[in-house]
Amino acid sequence: MNQVIVSQKVAVTSRVCLLTLSSQQGQVLPAWSPGAHIDVFLPDGMIRQYSLCGALDAQHYQIAVQLEEQGKGGSRYIHQSLHSGAELTISEPRNHFPLTEGQSPCLFLAAGIGITPFIPMIEACLAGNRPFSLYYAIANGSDNLLSEQYTSLANVHIHDKATQGVRLDIDALLKAAPADSDIFVCGPNGFINDVLSLSAQQGIDSARLHREFFTAEPIDHSNDGSFEVEIASTGQVVSVGKDESMLEALEDSGFFVPVSCEEGVCGTCITPLLGGEADHKDVFLNDKEKAQMDRVAVCCSRAKTPRLILDL
Ligand code: FES
């Protein structure tokens, strides 16, 4: 955990503010890499994840926060009640959306606030002479979060739906992507799911696809049943009722599993799975990872077999 001060808060569009976070005692904040995010701890126990979008070598962090009027209140609190000078607790940076190693071309597909992790990725590509193209879908020009320093680049393409009248042609972009390219996508769930399903239709190897969800779709728990979890280290068996999560049952039995989003997005609670078949409900693991059945998000996933064996 790090204690930071909101050293600056600037409105960059009508719905997005940029926070600059500086350490309280002037210490150097932990290093991070493009694609990393931090957890921000807010009053009432709310924890929100935001991608780091400032300069990698800066003495401070920067995060962009979009106001979600229909959200659970985290972004509303930040927009309306968090002011410059306020103290905040944040996690160490974690990176579940890293830029791949090497010099393969990168296709960056961003929509809306999903542009934020790509800003340091662009910087890394520019610094390492790595070829990349960025396509950034926005609803209209006033939503653009990229500064002129990026929009002036020949390989940065802004797709403004209001002026162009059509959606970004993801299908065509995927077809045109070099066969050795890495494809990165971030944005609203519908945008990410379109990229994933069109990629699957085109037979693109899922190893080339890298995605980061910000929020989960509502999870259908209507068919949830009870099951058991065996703790591999002790043999203890924990019963999970149909109305409780695996996480809740584990916590009630005294087991600690680190959590953050509690809705299958961030990957913090992923726990090694040694036996049984999980009913994966998260969006953190991709289809290939889910099929491997070697880990499970205990905050939201359940079981298809009567018992799961967890490496706890
Ligand atoms: S706590 Fe975020 S995926 Fe489980």
Residues whose N, C-alpha, C, O or C-beta is under 5 A from the ligand:
A	BS01	FES	V259 S260 C261 E262 E263 G264 V265 C266 G267 T268 C269 A297 C299
